[in-house]
């Protein structure tokens, strides 16, 4: 996926992009000062970290730990493929993919990545996108074979970022996504999950932290294409200043996908009267024996709770931070990898300071 393709897609699918005017946001971005290039951060684990600079894999800066180096193949032109086959069906340690840039970065960086996890395979992977002057697009296609499990984390730290993650889940497979978005102009992430066979499952969770003129858009689509599928979605957004957040979530249930259990919730916390949140939950159900629901709430900080905390000696800044932590904690606490929880919390603390 290139930037031109993303712009064309936004023009063709006007309903899906009604809250995110990509050409207008790109014009706004062009007027802003470029973001500084940041050094590689401390890794979330001691063993496996695969580093991409300007969209190109750099083995010299990477660390494979106990995983075989052949797990990642390809190049920037044909795309990269991460495969867990018969001999590498189980990766016990979390793997980090770090995407960064240097001074030679061009205006646009395009990344294509395929992830294929064989039957009964297990992979825990954190995708980290560092601030960049370049506009990055990333297209990830995931295939989970029978009873495979993929725990997928993602952190973005501002800049211009358009992403699409497409996931196909076979019988008994499980896809779990945890995302932290800290700013963006623009940031758009489309997550499409197809539960293809019986007892396939998916869980999508995310937090967006927006301020200034940030604009971030999370759009999810979960398609239940077989009976006994289970899906859960929870996304929380904190907005300050003149930022704008978008959450669009759709659950589709095919006619033969009986016994589907799908639930979705979006909650937003407005810290400013000038901030804006657009939420569009959607159900499209063609089966009659299902349990499905969706919901959306938008509000500001509770004045009584603030008063209570201030009355017990906390400053206004401390009280607001505590309430924000409580609001987002429902998502952060569910992250299954302790090191990831620490990273997400540290990023949130940096955003609030």
C-alpha positions as CSV (number, residue, x, y, z in Angstrom):
1,X,0.0,0.0,0.0
2,X,1.3,3.4,-1.0
3,X,0.2,6.9,0.0
4,X,-1.3,7.4,-3.4
5,X,-3.3,4.2,-3.1
6,X,-4.5,5.2,0.4
7,X,-5.7,8.6,-1.0
8,X,-7.5,6.8,-3.9
9,X,-9.1,4.4,-1.5
10,X,-10.3,7.3,0.7
11,X,-11.9,8.9,-2.3
12,X,-13.6,5.7,-3.4
13,X,-14.9,4.6,0.0
14,X,-16.3,8.0,1.1
15,X,-18.5,6.5,3.8
16,X,-15.6,4.7,5.5
17,X,-13.5,7.9,5.3
18,X,-16.1,10.5,6.0
19,X,-14.5,11.6,9.3
20,X,-10.9,11.5,8.0
21,X,-10.3,13.8,5.0
22,X,-6.9,12.5,4.0
23,X,-6.0,15.2,1.4
24,X,-6.9,18.0,3.8
25,X,-5.0,16.4,6.7
26,X,-1.9,16.0,4.5
27,X,-2.1,19.7,3.6
28,X,-2.3,20.6,7.3
29,X,0.7,18.3,8.0
30,X,2.7,20.1,5.3
31,X,2.4,23.3,7.2
32,X,3.8,21.9,10.5
33,X,7.4,21.7,11.4
34,X,9.0,18.2,10.8
35,X,9.2,15.9,13.7
36,X,12.7,15.2,15.2
37,X,14.3,11.8,14.6
38,X,14.5,9.7,17.8
39,X,17.1,7.2,18.8
40,X,16.1,3.5,19.2
41,X,14.4,3.1,22.5
42,X,15.1,0.4,25.1
43,X,13.7,-2.9,24.0
44,X,10.7,-4.4,25.8
45,X,12.6,-7.7,26.2
46,X,16.2,-8.9,26.3
47,X,16.2,-11.2,23.3
48,X,14.4,-10.6,20.0
49,X,14.2,-7.2,18.3
50,X,14.1,-6.8,14.5
51,X,14.9,-3.3,13.3
52,X,13.7,-1.6,10.1
53,X,15.3,1.7,9.1
54,X,13.5,3.6,6.3
55,X,11.4,0.5,5.7
56,X,14.5,-1.7,5.2
57,X,15.4,-4.5,7.5
58,X,18.8,-4.0,9.2
59,X,20.2,-7.3,10.6
60,X,23.2,-5.4,12.1
61,X,20.9,-3.4,14.4
62,X,18.6,-6.4,15.2
63,X,18.8,-9.1,17.7
64,X,17.3,-12.6,17.1
65,X,18.0,-14.1,20.5
66,X,16.8,-17.7,20.4
67,X,14.6,-17.4,17.3
68,X,16.1,-18.6,14.0
69,X,17.2,-15.8,11.6
70,X,15.3,-17.5,8.8
71,X,12.0,-16.6,10.4
72,X,12.1,-13.3,8.4
73,X,12.6,-13.3,4.7
74,X,12.2,-10.9,1.7
75,X,13.2,-7.3,1.0
76,X,11.8,-3.9,0.8
77,X,10.7,-4.3,-2.9
78,X,8.9,-7.6,-2.8
79,X,7.8,-7.3,0.8
80,X,8.9,-9.1,4.0
81,X,7.4,-12.4,5.2
82,X,7.6,-13.7,8.8
83,X,6.8,-17.4,8.8
84,X,6.3,-19.9,11.7
85,X,6.2,-23.3,10.0
86,X,6.8,-26.9,11.2
87,X,10.2,-26.2,12.8
88,X,9.4,-22.8,14.3
89,X,5.8,-23.3,15.3
90,X,6.3,-22.0,18.8
91,X,8.1,-18.7,19.7
92,X,8.1,-18.5,23.5
93,X,9.6,-15.0,23.8
94,X,8.0,-11.8,22.6
95,X,9.4,-10.4,19.4
96,X,9.7,-6.7,18.6
97,X,9.5,-5.1,15.2
98,X,10.9,-1.5,15.5
99,X,10.3,0.9,12.6
100,X,12.4,4.0,12.5
101,X,14.1,6.5,10.1
102,X,17.4,8.3,9.7
103,X,18.4,11.5,8.0
104,X,18.2,9.9,4.6
105,X,14.5,9.1,4.9
106,X,12.4,10.1,1.9
107,X,9.0,11.8,2.0
108,X,7.3,8.4,2.0
109,X,8.1,5.0,3.3
110,X,6.0,1.9,2.3
111,X,6.2,-1.3,4.1
112,X,4.6,-4.7,3.2
113,X,4.7,-7.5,5.7
114,X,3.1,-11.0,5.7
115,X,2.8,-13.1,8.8
116,X,2.0,-16.8,8.5
117,X,1.6,-18.9,11.6
118,X,1.2,-22.6,11.1
119,X,-1.2,-25.0,12.8
120,X,-0.9,-24.8,16.6
121,X,1.7,-22.1,16.3
122,X,2.2,-19.3,18.8
123,X,3.6,-15.8,18.3
124,X,3.7,-12.7,20.5
125,X,4.9,-9.7,18.6
126,X,5.1,-5.9,19.3
127,X,5.1,-3.5,16.4
128,X,6.7,-0.1,17.4
129,X,6.6,2.9,15.1
130,X,8.9,5.7,16.2
131,X,8.3,9.4,15.3
132,X,9.4,10.2,11.8
133,X,9.6,13.1,9.3
134,X,8.5,10.7,6.6
135,X,4.9,9.6,5.8
136,X,4.7,5.9,6.6
137,X,2.3,3.3,5.2
138,X,2.3,-0.3,6.3
139,X,0.3,-3.2,5.0
140,X,0.3,-6.3,7.1
141,X,-1.4,-9.6,6.1
142,X,-1.8,-12.3,8.7
143,X,-2.8,-15.9,8.2
144,X,-3.5,-18.0,11.3
145,X,-3.9,-21.7,10.6
146,X,-5.8,-24.2,12.7
147,X,-5.5,-23.5,16.5
148,X,-2.8,-20.9,15.9
149,X,-2.5,-18.0,18.4
150,X,-1.2,-14.5,17.6
151,X,-0.8,-11.8,20.3
152,X,-0.2,-8.5,18.4
153,X,0.8,-5.3,20.0
154,X,1.2,-1.9,18.3
155,X,2.6,1.4,19.4
156,X,2.6,4.6,17.3
157,X,4.1,7.8,18.5
158,X,2.8,10.7,16.3
159,X,3.7,11.6,12.8
160,X,1.8,10.6,9.7
161,X,0.9,6.9,9.6
162,X,-1.5,5.0,7.5
163,X,-1.8,1.3,8.3
164,X,-3.9,-1.7,7.2
165,X,-3.9,-5.0,9.1
166,X,-5.8,-7.9,7.4
167,X,-6.2,-11.1,9.4
168,X,-7.6,-14.5,8.4
169,X,-8.3,-16.9,11.3
170,X,-8.8,-20.6,10.7
171,X,-10.7,-23.1,13.0
172,X,-9.8,-22.7,16.6
173,X,-7.4,-19.8,15.9
174,X,-7.1,-16.7,18.1
175,X,-6.0,-13.2,17.2
176,X,-5.5,-10.6,19.9
177,X,-4.6,-7.0,19.2
178,X,-3.5,-4.3,21.7
179,X,-2.8,-0.8,20.3
180,X,-1.5,2.4,21.7
181,X,-1.8,5.5,19.6
182,X,0.0,8.6,20.9
183,X,-0.9,11.4,18.5
184,X,-0.8,11.6,14.8
185,X,-1.5,13.9,11.9
186,X,-2.9,12.0,10.3
187,X,-3.0,8.5,11.8
188,X,-5.4,5.9,10.4
189,X,-5.4,2.1,11.2
190,X,-7.8,-0.2,9.4
191,X,-8.1,-3.6,11.1
192,X,-10.0,-6.3,9.1
193,X,-10.4,-9.7,10.8
194,X,-12.1,-12.6,9.1
195,X,-13.1,-15.5,11.3
196,X,-13.2,-18.1,8.6
197,X,-14.0,-21.4,10.5
198,X,-15.8,-22.6,13.6
199,X,-14.5,-21.5,17.0
200,X,-12.3,-18.8,15.6
201,X,-11.8,-15.9,18.0
202,X,-10.6,-12.3,17.9
203,X,-10.1,-9.6,20.6
204,X,-9.2,-6.0,19.6
205,X,-8.3,-3.4,22.3
206,X,-6.8,0.0,22.0
207,X,-6.1,3.4,23.5
208,X,-5.7,6.7,21.7
209,X,-4.0,9.7,23.4
210,X,-4.6,12.9,21.4
211,X,-3.9,16.6,21.9
212,X,-3.0,19.7,20.0
213,X,-4.2,19.3,16.4
214,X,-3.8,15.5,16.4
215,X,-6.2,13.4,14.2
216,X,-6.3,9.7,14.7
217,X,-8.8,7.1,13.2
218,X,-9.2,3.5,14.2
219,X,-11.5,1.5,11.9
220,X,-12.3,-2.1,12.6
221,X,-14.3,-4.8,10.8
222,X,-14.8,-8.2,12.2
223,X,-16.5,-10.7,9.9
224,X,-18.0,-13.8,11.5
225,X,-18.1,-16.3,8.6
226,X,-18.6,-19.5,10.5
227,X,-20.6,-20.7,13.6
228,X,-19.4,-20.5,17.2
229,X,-17.1,-17.5,16.6
230,X,-16.3,-15.1,19.4
231,X,-15.1,-11.5,19.1
232,X,-14.5,-8.7,21.6
233,X,-13.6,-5.0,21.0
234,X,-12.8,-2.2,23.5
235,X,-11.3,1.1,22.5
236,X,-10.7,4.1,24.7
237,X,-9.7,7.6,23.6
238,X,-8.5,10.6,25.6
239,X,-8.7,13.9,23.7
240,X,-7.3,17.4,24.6
241,X,-7.0,20.8,23.0
242,X,-8.3,20.7,19.4
243,X,-7.6,17.1,18.6
244,X,-10.0,14.8,16.9
245,X,-10.5,11.1,17.3
246,X,-12.5,8.6,15.2
247,X,-13.6,5.1,16.0
248,X,-15.6,3.1,13.5
249,X,-16.3,-0.5,14.4
250,X,-18.3,-3.1,12.5
251,X,-19.4,-6.6,13.3
252,X,-20.6,-8.7,10.4
253,X,-22.4,-12.0,10.9
254,X,-22.9,-14.2,7.9
255,X,-26.2,-16.1,7.5
256,X,-24.7,-19.5,8.5
257,X,-22.6,-18.1,11.4
258,X,-25.0,-19.2,14.1
259,X,-24.0,-19.1,17.8
260,X,-21.8,-16.0,17.1
261,X,-20.8,-14.0,20.2
262,X,-19.6,-10.5,19.3
263,X,-19.4,-7.4,21.5
264,X,-17.9,-4.0,20.9
265,X,-17.5,-0.8,23.0
266,X,-16.0,2.6,22.4
267,X,-15.5,5.2,25.2
268,X,-14.0,8.6,24.9
269,X,-12.8,11.2,27.5
270,X,-12.8,14.8,26.4
271,X,-10.4,17.1,28.3
272,X,-11.3,20.2,26.2
273,X,-14.4,21.8,24.9
274,X,-12.6,22.1,21.5
275,X,-11.8,18.4,21.2
276,X,-14.0,16.1,19.0
277,X,-14.8,12.4,19.0
278,X,-16.7,10.7,16.2
279,X,-17.9,7.1,17.0
280,X,-19.7,4.9,14.5
281,X,-20.5,1.4,15.9
282,X,-22.2,-0.9,13.5
283,X,-23.8,-4.4,13.4
284,X,-24.7,-6.3,10.2
285,X,-26.3,-9.6,11.2
286,X,-27.9,-12.2,8.9
287,X,-28.1,-15.1,11.4
288,X,-30.8,-15.4,14.1
289,X,-29.1,-17.3,16.9
290,X,-26.4,-14.8,18.0
291,X,-25.3,-12.7,20.9
292,X,-24.1,-9.3,19.6
293,X,-23.9,-5.8,21.0
294,X,-22.2,-2.5,20.5
295,X,-22.1,0.8,22.5
296,X,-20.4,4.2,22.6
297,X,-20.0,6.8,25.3
298,X,-18.4,10.2,25.3
299,X,-17.9,12.4,28.3
300,X,-15.5,14.6,30.3
301,X,-13.8,14.2,33.6
302,X,-16.2,13.8,36.5
303,X,-16.3,17.0,38.5
304,X,-17.2,15.3,41.7
305,X,-14.3,12.8,41.4
306,X,-11.9,15.7,40.8
307,X,-13.2,17.5,43.8
308,X,-12.9,14.4,45.9
309,X,-9.3,13.9,45.0
310,X,-8.4,17.6,45.4
311,X,-9.9,17.6,48.8
312,X,-7.5,14.8,49.8
313,X,-4.4,16.7,48.9
314,X,-3.8,16.0,45.3
315,X,-3.0,18.8,42.9
316,X,-5.3,19.3,39.9
317,X,-2.7,17.8,37.6
318,X,-2.3,14.8,39.8
319,X,-6.0,14.3,40.2
320,X,-6.6,14.5,36.4
321,X,-3.8,12.1,35.7
322,X,-5.2,9.6,38.2
323,X,-8.6,9.7,36.6
324,X,-7.1,9.3,33.1
325,X,-5.1,6.3,34.3
326,X,-8.3,4.8,35.8
327,X,-10.1,5.4,32.5
328,X,-7.5,3.7,30.3
329,X,-6.5,1.1,32.9
330,X,-9.3,-1.3,31.8
331,X,-7.5,-1.8,28.5
332,X,-3.9,-1.6,29.7
333,X,-4.4,-4.1,32.5
334,X,-5.6,-6.7,30.1
335,X,-2.4,-6.7,28.1
336,X,-1.0,-10.2,28.6
337,X,2.7,-9.3,28.4
338,X,4.0,-7.6,31.5
339,X,6.8,-5.8,29.6
340,X,4.3,-4.4,27.2
341,X,2.1,-3.1,30.1
342,X,5.2,-1.2,31.4
343,X,5.9,0.3,28.0
344,X,2.3,1.4,27.5
345,X,2.1,3.0,30.9
346,X,5.5,4.7,30.4
347,X,4.3,6.1,27.1
348,X,1.1,7.4,28.8
349,X,3.1,9.0,31.5
350,X,5.2,10.8,28.9
351,X,2.0,12.0,27.2
352,X,0.6,13.4,30.4
353,X,3.7,15.2,31.6
